[in-house]
């Protein structure tokens, strides 16, 4: 099953429980922990991004990519059990509502080896300047929590294609602001 690279998946726009992208492809080991998958177009762009970032001394690794509905259920349940429903709802999507299920979302870490501290790395600064050039956006930016419904996640990037990524970056918009804006 395929979806558009610009499909909005959030708390109001779920995927079907049985959705699995048709064209998942395993990321190369130089830019990912083992067995992480993205749809082919996103995989190609991520590997190009990593190659170019490496030439500038960056060390980017994907720590999470495609997640099945079942995996997301276990993850969400874990957060509910350990931190409570309120916390879980701000940091983890319910199953079916996760961008990771699209095969278009990644969680990234840099030189410090801790994605929770990604914003403290030179790789984070590099991604802020260049990710859009490869079709990736910082999906849950700072000060946009009320718009996205999720806390700031400096490690979470979404592939949307170069054209939309450039537009969102240049206009400081989230996907929600772009797709759900009021008509003029």
C-alpha positions, 0 to 999 in steps of 0.5 A: 500500500502506498501513500503520498510523501506529503500525507499528514499523519497526526492526532487527527489523521490516522493510518489504517491499522493494517497499513504497511508501506509497499516500498520499504528499504533498509538503510545503509549501516553508515547512516543508521543502526541495524535494520532500520527501514524507510520508503525507498525515496526517503532512504535514498535522500537520507543516505545522500544527506548522510554522505554529504554531512560526513564530508563536513565532519558530521556523524548522523545515525537513524535510531528509529524509522519505520514502526509497525502498528504493533510496535507503536502499540507496545511503545505507547503502552510502555510510556503510559505504564511508566510515565502516565497517559498525559505524558505519553500523549505528548511524546508518543503517538497512539498506534495508527497515528504515528508518522513512523508507520508511514516509513517517512519518519526518523529519529536521529542521533549525532556524535554524542550517541544520545538522541534525547540530547541531539540538540546539543550536537553539531549534527543538530545545527547542521540538520537545522541548516540543511535537512530541507535541502534533502526533503526532510523537516524537523517535524515537532519544532520548539514553540509549536507544541500547541499546533502539532500536539507533541512536545519539542522533539529535536531528533524527529525528522519527516521526509516530505520531498524537497519542494515542500520541505523548502517551503515549510523551512522558508516559511517556518511552518509545520505540516499542520499549519501548511495543510490545515490553514484557514483559507484567505 
